[in-house]
């Protein structure tokens, strides 16, 4: 088996890579988004926050500012 980064023979300690350096290069590619599966972008909706319960007068309680 050869290292997917540089093509050298793999080392059992870093398999499927040949060294820590190549393993770190691969990790960096994942973290920066270099490895992407092409496709349509999905919209990420924020989950809806439930409305606070109304008091006896029918008014929602006021929220404290942050």
HELIX and SHEET records of a PDB file:
HELIX    1   1 UNK A   20  UNK A   32  1                                  13    
END                                                                             
